[in-house]
Amino acid sequence: MPEAIEIRALQPDEIPLAVGVLARGMRDNPLHVAVYGADPDRRLRCHARLIRALFRTSSAQRPIAAVRGGTLVGVTGVAPAGTCQPGPARKLRMLPAVAALGPRTARRVLGWTSTWAKFDPDEPHVHLGPLAVDAHLQGQGVGSKIMREHCARLDDAHEVGYLETDKVENVGFYERFGYWVTGEQPVLGVPNWFMRRESAAR
Ligand SMILES: CC(C)(COP(=O)(O)OP(=O)(O)OC[C@H]1O[C@@H](n2cnc3c(N)ncnc32)[C@H](O)[C@@H]1OP(=O)(O)O)[C@@H](O)C(=O)NCCC(=O)NCCS
């Protein structure tokens, strides 16, 4: 019998493991190829650096972990309403990590994040992401378990959900959980979709 997957809050001491899962899980996403370049190792290193800085500077983050047999197999960042867009102080704290990516990649990251910021809804919303299942474990139901927990929390709290994605197969995945595309915009030539979820009426 396959080992059960536990879905729970990510503990602060698990953040380094979560950074690894997210960097490996998203290594080949089209947007990451466009932003970080053709070298897969560089994509891993760059994204790990960015995610580490994101967690370090976003104290409001409430990430959800999927754990199987004591191993972290999937994780998502969850920014509570009103916390997803960084103010000037948080941007400043992120800056060294962005600058360390090198000028060309830093410019691309800033272009990417400013496009996403433009589409960010004005209404209060819980912002999902980054979400990934470890690279060798995708397609086994882990991501769906994380999404079920996340959406149950949204429904319990009557909150609107929101996310961005750069893969058309993910659009279908998120639609299964009640998200709908509200906008589409290429980032560095890669299609990106913006998706919103209304809380289920209770
Ligand atoms: C998207 C992701 C979180 C889904 O989690 P998962 O555990 O692989 O998905 P599940 O097994 O629960 O559900 C499978 C569905 O996910 C979607 N999917 C997206 N990417 C997939 C992948 N790389 N492998 C398998 N399924 C994928 C498909 O719709 C699939 O449905 P199908 O089996 O009917 O084709 C995971 O595949 C992943 O980490 N992908 C790479 C990183 C990424 O794109 N993250 C989301 C950024 S917005």
The ligand as an ORCA input file, in Angstrom:
! r2SCAN-3c Opt
* xyz 0 1
  C       1.428     21.435    -11.137
  C       1.749     20.444    -10.021
  C       1.857     21.189     -8.690
  C       0.578     19.454     -9.916
  O       0.853     18.538     -8.877
  P       0.879     16.951     -9.196
  O       1.060     16.228     -7.944
  O       1.873     16.711    -10.279
  O      -0.584     16.784     -9.814
  P      -1.653     15.631     -9.502
  O      -1.015     14.296     -9.682
  O      -2.344     15.897     -8.242
  O      -2.693     15.915    -10.675
  C      -2.329     15.628    -12.008
  C      -2.745     16.763    -12.904
  O      -1.854     17.872    -12.756
  C      -1.614     18.488    -14.021
  N      -0.153     18.547    -14.226
  C       0.542     19.692    -14.443
  N       1.837     19.439    -14.534
  C       2.009     18.117    -14.384
  C       3.145     17.289    -14.372
  N       4.379     17.780    -14.539
  N       2.979     15.961    -14.184
  C       1.742     15.460    -14.011
  N       0.604     16.210    -13.969
  C       0.735     17.539    -14.177
  C      -2.358     17.701    -15.054
  O      -3.579     18.402    -15.239
  C      -2.643     16.396    -14.366
  O      -3.873     15.883    -14.775
  P      -3.946     14.555    -15.677
  O      -3.241     13.497    -14.886
  O      -5.391     14.323    -15.865
  O      -3.206     14.913    -16.932
  C       3.050     19.657    -10.302
  O       2.896     18.873    -11.484
  C       4.285     20.523    -10.450
  O       4.980     20.770     -9.480
  N       4.571     20.943    -11.687
  C       5.805     21.716    -12.003
  C       5.836     23.054    -11.301
  C       4.596     23.876    -11.612
  O       4.212     24.045    -12.763
  N       3.987     24.410    -10.549
  C       2.817     25.228    -10.634
  C       3.193     26.601    -10.960
  S       1.762     27.636    -11.054
*
